[in-house]
Amino acid sequence: MYHANDTFMDKIHDITRRIERIKAELAALGDMRPGSLSVQSRSWGGEYAQLSYTHRGKGHTEYVRKEKRDEVERQVESYRRFRELTKEWVDLAIEVCKLRAGNGSDG
């Protein structure tokens, strides 16, 4: 019984440590914006970058100047990482709550 409790407490400890690392990574993300950045071609030649996203149920499209493209790409990547981290945090929070309630099963 002692060994099972150690494993149980170790699992909760590991999960809470991972949640703390997620929080730290979230705090360090910096500027972010949703969407995808694509390069569009003009019919008369040349290219331009376009950011497309949905926010609060409304679609948006923004033109991105060439000199801002790298910055916007980083912001989009930060948002993608934000979504990944928050999803993982919620998954871990559910798992730790089930463990603490004595219901480690999925059902």
Secondary structure, DSSP 8 states (H G I E B T S, - for coil): -HHHHHHHHHHHHHHHHHHHHHHHHHHT--S---SEEEEEE-TTS-EEEEEEEEETTEEEEEEE-GGGHHHHHHHHHHHHHHHHHHHHHHHHHHHHHHHHTT--S--
